[in-house]
Amino acid sequence: MPLVRHALKTQKRWTAKDANLGLLTENIESFFKSKGFETRKNALPKGYKISTVPKRVRDVKAGIKVTILGRPHDFMVELSVGETSRFSTMLGLSTIPFGGGTLVLRGLKLQEALERLEKEFWVHVEETIPYVTGSHSEGNAQSP
């Protein structure tokens, strides 16, 4: 289950876990709701996608998507964050001579908040996996 980092995406893969992916999805959606996000959940042919409605939460105003794909014995969770913070920082850097420093600061604060949220997210997922493991046919596992 190595962590793979792309530009603004991170993903982890689990094998041999026999997980209830529906229950995992519900727990992830609850995580974002507990942080004040509004969420939308969609079923995919081989998994689920959770999208957060861009909303200002703890200095986080960016679209966040979580994709859960695979089968109970071999699945992947991917966290993808919108490029709002990078855009804000780059725009601010290009406009510093015209007072764009506040855009840089906002972009950096947003990036820090997103990084904190990302760390909390992966801790939550790691703590949730044991509760949804071995329960895909039982449907009665409890959330952490």
Rosetta blueprint (number, residue, H / E / L):
1 M L
2 P L
3 L L
4 V E
5 R E
6 H L
7 A L
8 L L
9 K E
10 T E
11 Q E
12 K E
13 R E
14 W E
15 T E
16 A L
17 K L
18 D L
19 A E
20 N L
21 L H
22 G H
23 L H
24 L H
25 T H
26 E H
27 N H
28 I H
29 E H
30 S H
31 F H
32 F H
33 K H
34 S H
35 K L
36 G L
37 F L
38 E E
39 T E
40 R E
41 K E
42 N E
43 A E
44 L E
45 P L
46 K L
47 G E
48 Y E
49 K E
50 I E
51 S E
52 T E
53 V E
54 P L
55 K L
56 R L
57 V E
58 R L
59 D L
60 V E
61 K L
62 A L
63 G L
64 I E
65 K E
66 V E
67 T E
68 I E
69 L E
70 G E
71 R E
72 P L
73 H L
74 D E
75 F E
76 M E
77 V E
78 E E
79 L E
80 S E
81 V E
82 G L
83 E L
84 T H
85 S H
86 R H
87 F H
88 S H
89 T H
90 M H
91 L H
92 G H
93 L H
94 S H
95 T L
96 I H
97 P H
98 F H
99 G L
100 G L
101 G H
102 T H
103 L H
104 V H
105 L H
106 R H
107 G H
108 L H
109 K H
110 L H
111 Q H
112 E H
113 A H
114 L H
115 E H
116 R H
117 L H
118 E H
119 K H
120 E H
121 F H
122 W H
123 V H
124 H H
125 V H
126 E H
127 E H
128 T H
129 I H
130 P H
131 Y H
132 V H
133 T E
134 G L
135 S L
136 H L
137 S L
138 E L
139 G L
140 N L
141 A L
142 Q L
143 S L
144 P L
